[in-house]
Amino acid sequence: MLGMPNRFSYEELKNVTNNFSNKLGQGGFGSVFRGILPSGSEVAVKHLVGFGPVKSPSQLKLLVYKYMANGSLDQWIFNKNQEPALGWQIRKKIILDIAKGLAYLHEECNQKILHLDIKSQNILLDENFNAKVSDFGLSKLIGRDQSRVVTTMRGTPGYMAPECSQQVEDRHLVGLFRRKQEMGQLMDLVDKCSDDMLSNAAEVVEMMKVTAWCLQTEYARRPSMSIVVKLFEGSVDVVSNMNEEDLLNGLTHEAMETFASTVLPSMLSGPR
């Protein structure tokens, strides 16, 4: 049908992946293999597991994605030997791409979608470092008329919604981030080994303040992702006195007007 995704037989995918011999990675829901279509386009083929018994090749579940040349984000931010390091403009673009992706899932789809496992391993980068949100294995579909969302605790510790990871948060960056934010020392978290990051430190810190707003334990005080996008794009301002108690009061008048005209954050910000 016109506009529908292409469908491939198992034999076709076996051929394009050279019998699934070039493994790109593995996650909780299966392994991913690199392949080349007859047209020459590179693809990533994910073999899904854990979805019931498989009695024949025709019952295998395989997803075909566009191959993302720069891999997953974690390979760039956790690999100290990665050269060249990501500059601030690329990092900012990746952050904005992720925010736009989540805003689309939350507010623009016919049926709202909660991903529930947003982490660097699930952010894929193409040859131009355009970021794509991937791996919807834990995602939850939400009816458009639902105003509050409650789910069982699931995801990756350290990446869960704040109210789901209190006991282990100090083992992760979020614990350090909160302490620095409360002490007004976010500048300490800017990479001192990168001249590019230091030269853009003021903008980096402003983005951290938006992050602090998103990490509040009280879900009703978190912003919707459409507001986050506006803040990142600079269409509304972030002021310097944002903190745990008065983040909402810290927004400019223009930001408050924008906030009032959008979906309330509690509709999709929690609880998880």
C-alpha positions as a printed Julia matrix, in Angstrom:
272×3 Matrix{Float64}:
  0.0     0.0    0.0
  1.17    3.51  -0.83
  2.91    5.12   2.13
  3.29    1.89   4.11
  6.73    0.59   5.18
  8.47   -1.87   2.87
  8.08   -5.54   3.75
 10.86   -8.1    3.37
 10.89  -11.87   3.51
 13.14  -13.7    5.94
 15.27  -14.95   3.04
 15.72  -11.42   1.73
 16.91  -10.18   5.1
 19.14  -13.2    5.51
 20.8   -12.3    2.21
 21.19   -8.56   2.82
 22.79   -9.22   6.23
 25.06  -11.98   4.91
 23.3   -14.53   7.1
 23.19  -12.12  10.06
 26.97  -12.12  10.33
 27.7    -8.42  11.0
 26.37   -7.75  14.47
 26.11   -4.07  15.42
 24.87   -4.52  18.97
 22.43   -6.17  21.32
 19.73   -4.93  23.68
 17.05   -6.31  25.92
 14.74   -7.05  23.0
 17.15   -8.56  20.48
 20.27   -8.18  18.37
 20.91   -5.71  15.53
 22.74   -6.61  12.31
 24.1    -4.46   9.51
 22.96   -5.1    5.96
 22.99   -3.68   2.43
 19.86   -3.68   0.27
 20.11   -4.46  -3.49
 19.69   -0.71  -4.07
 22.9    -0.1   -2.12
 21.19    1.47   0.89
 22.62    0.44   4.25
 20.17   -0.83   6.86
 20.14   -2.11  10.42
 18.05   -5.24  10.95
 16.81   -5.93  14.46
 15.89   -9.49  15.37
 13.22   -9.23  18.08
 13.14  -11.89  20.79
 10.8   -12.63  23.66
  7.52  -12.23  21.76
  6.16  -15.76  22.0
  7.23  -19.1   20.5
  8.77  -19.19  17.02
  7.98  -22.32  15.01
  9.21  -21.29  11.56
 11.24  -18.52   9.81
  7.99  -16.87   8.72
  7.16  -16.22  12.37
 10.44  -14.46  13.15
  9.99  -10.79  13.97
 12.54   -8.55  12.28
 12.55   -4.77  12.0
 14.48   -2.91   9.29
 15.84    0.55  10.04
 17.91    3.05   8.15
 21.54    2.49   9.12
 22.8     5.28  11.43
 26.44    5.84  10.55
 27.51    7.44  13.84
 26.0     4.77  16.05
 24.47    5.45  19.45
 25.1     8.52  21.58
 26.66    6.57  24.46
 29.62    5.67  22.22
 30.4     9.38  21.91
 29.91   10.57  25.46
 31.3     7.61  27.44
 34.2     6.59  25.18
 37.15    8.72  26.28
 39.12    7.65  23.2
 36.46    8.87  20.78
 37.93   11.4   18.34
 36.9    14.0   17.58
 34.95   14.83  20.73
 31.49   16.26  20.2
 31.53   20.06  20.15
 28.89   22.15  21.88
 26.94   23.01  18.72
 26.59   19.32  17.86
 25.66   18.46  21.44
 23.05   21.22  21.48
 21.59   19.97  18.19
 21.37   16.41  19.54
 19.62   17.61  22.71
 17.14   19.64  20.67
 16.49   16.7   18.32
 15.69   14.46  21.3
 13.38   17.07  22.82
 11.56   17.49  19.5
 11.21   13.72  19.17
  9.66   13.42  22.62
  7.38   16.41  22.02
  6.14   14.67  18.87
  5.45   11.41  20.74
  3.73   13.2   23.62
  1.66   15.82  21.85
  1.52   15.33  18.08
  0.8    11.63  17.51
 -2.78   10.39  17.09
 -2.14    8.28  20.16
  0.26    9.69  22.73
  3.36    7.58  23.39
  5.53    7.38  26.5
  8.94    5.94  25.67
  9.94    5.12  29.31
 13.56    4.27  28.48
 15.2     7.39  27.06
 18.94    6.98  27.51
 22.06    7.57  25.46
 22.13    3.96  24.2
 18.7     4.52  22.62
 19.65    7.71  20.77
 21.02    6.99  17.29
 23.06    9.43  15.18
 23.19    9.61  11.39
 26.13   10.77   9.29
 25.28   14.43  10.05
 24.69   13.8   13.78
 20.93   14.14  13.43
 19.54   12.31  16.44
 16.75    9.72  16.31
 14.92    8.25  19.29
 14.94    4.45  19.04
 14.04    1.24  20.89
 10.41    1.49  21.96
 10.42   -1.84  23.79
  9.05   -0.36  27.03
  6.86    2.33  25.47
  3.26    2.83  26.55
  0.39    4.05  24.37
 -1.78    6.68  26.02
 -5.31    7.68  24.98
 -5.58   11.32  23.96
 -8.27   11.93  26.56
 -6.1    10.72  29.45
 -4.92   13.57  31.67
 -2.77   11.54  34.07
 -0.54    8.56  33.52
  0.46    5.88  36.02
  2.73    3.01  35.01
  4.63    0.29  36.8
  8.25    1.17  37.53
 10.29    0.15  34.51
 13.26    1.37  32.53
 16.95    1.77  33.29
 18.05    2.91  36.79
 19.48    6.4   36.53
 17.29    7.22  33.53
 13.88    6.7   35.13
 11.5     9.48  36.09
 12.83   11.18  39.27
 10.18    9.72  41.63
 11.13    6.17  40.49
 14.87    6.3   41.18
 15.31    8.1   44.49
 17.12    5.28  46.27
 19.84    4.9   43.65
 20.09    8.44  42.32
 23.33    9.23  44.16
 25.08    6.52  42.14
 24.35    8.44  38.98
 25.07   11.83  37.47
 21.61   13.11  38.4
 22.51   13.08  42.11
 25.63   15.17  41.55
 23.73   17.45  39.18
 21.06   18.17  41.79
 23.6    19.01  44.47
 25.49   21.37  42.16
 22.24   22.99  41.06
 21.11   23.56  44.65
 24.48   25.15  45.49
 24.49   27.33  42.37
 27.61   25.54  41.08
 26.45   24.19  37.7
 29.54   25.74  36.12
 31.56   22.99  37.83
 29.92   20.44  35.51
 31.1    22.08  32.28
 33.91   20.07  30.66
 37.12   21.84  31.65
 39.13   19.86  29.09
 37.19   21.31  26.17
 37.9    24.89  25.09
 34.74   24.75  22.96
 32.57   23.85  25.94
 34.19   26.51  28.14
 33.71   29.21  25.51
 29.98   28.35  25.44
 29.7    27.8   29.19
 26.97   30.39  29.73
 24.7    28.68  27.18
 25.53   25.26  28.6
 24.52   26.37  32.1
 21.25   27.85  30.79
 20.41   24.48  29.26
 21.26   22.79  32.56
 18.67   25.0   34.28
 15.99   23.68  31.94
 17.18   20.19  32.84
 16.78   21.03  36.54
 13.17   22.0   35.87
 12.57   18.64  34.17
 14.09   16.68  37.08
 11.77   17.88  39.84
 10.39   15.06  41.95
  6.92   16.65  41.94
  5.71   15.67  38.48
  3.09   18.4   38.25
  5.84   21.03  38.24
  7.73   19.55  35.29
  7.33   21.23  31.91
  5.76   19.62  28.87
  8.27   18.72  26.16
  6.86   21.38  23.84
  7.85   23.99  26.45
 11.31   22.43  26.71
 11.71   22.71  22.93
 10.75   26.39  23.05
 13.25   27.02  25.81
 16.04   25.23  23.95
 15.24   27.1   20.75
 15.36   30.4   22.61
 11.79   31.46  21.82
 11.28   31.94  25.59
 13.89   32.88  28.17
 15.38   30.95  31.06
 16.24   33.14  34.02
 19.07   32.68  36.46
 17.1    32.16  39.68
 15.45   28.83  38.87
 15.55   26.41  41.8
 13.61   23.52  43.29
 11.08   25.75  45.08
 10.38   28.5   42.56
 11.23   27.21  39.1
  7.8    28.21  37.83
  8.15   31.7   39.33
 11.58   31.95  37.73
 10.17   31.92  34.21
  9.75   35.17  32.36
  6.24   36.56  31.76
  6.48   35.46  28.12
  7.36   31.93  29.18
  4.44   31.79  31.59
  2.02   32.88  28.84
  3.4    30.17  26.56
  3.17   27.64  29.39
 -0.48   28.5   30.06
 -1.4    28.0   26.41
  0.0    24.46  26.13
 -0.8    21.02  27.48
 -0.29   20.92  31.24
  2.94   19.12  32.14
  1.21   16.64  34.45
 -0.5    15.06  31.48
  2.7    13.42  30.31
  5.39   14.25  32.85
  4.29   11.66  35.37
  3.85    9.92  37.58
  5.67    6.9   36.14
